[in-house]
Amino acid sequence: AAAGLVEVLMSVRRMDRALVNEAEVLEALGPAAAVAAVDFATAALKDVAGPLSTASVLAGVHGAGLANLVFMKYPSALVEITIAEWKTEFYFLALSFGQLYFEHPHVTPVHAEIADPRHRLLRVDRLDHLSRTVRRALAATRRALATSLLRD
């Protein structure tokens, strides 16, 4: 990537569905690409518009922050860390915008006694798999870009 350009934007959460191993997750993604973390719940759009427009991958735990995919360039990819076994609205959102979708279903709730998984703290498991998934997403966006350039 060009100096200073973010390739992977990691949507992080500070309340519900926060990652207890956020630092490890970011470290695992670091070798794959230039990574930046953003909490969309507190960040001003003017502060994230640049990274959103240059990043090729938006990754994060299922939640409203992933809807920022709509502001990303084409082609981009979404890597959703899912908290349930079914496809979600973000799968369909990505497809409706012509973007790529990848899933990382490997999470463990920290407080299993809380019935609703949307309100638990989470630990992302299989960080090697998450890193490979992000690398696959980056490669897929590059292939899609090359293909679209060949058509033009």
ABEGO torsion letter per residue (X at the ends): XBBGBBABBBBBBABBGBBAAAAAAAAAAAAABBBBBBBAAABBAAAAAAAAAABABBBEBBEAAAAAAAABBOBBBBBBBBABABBBAAAAAAAAAGBBBBBBABBBBABAABABAAABBBBBBGAAAAAAAAAAAAAAAAAAAAAAAAAX
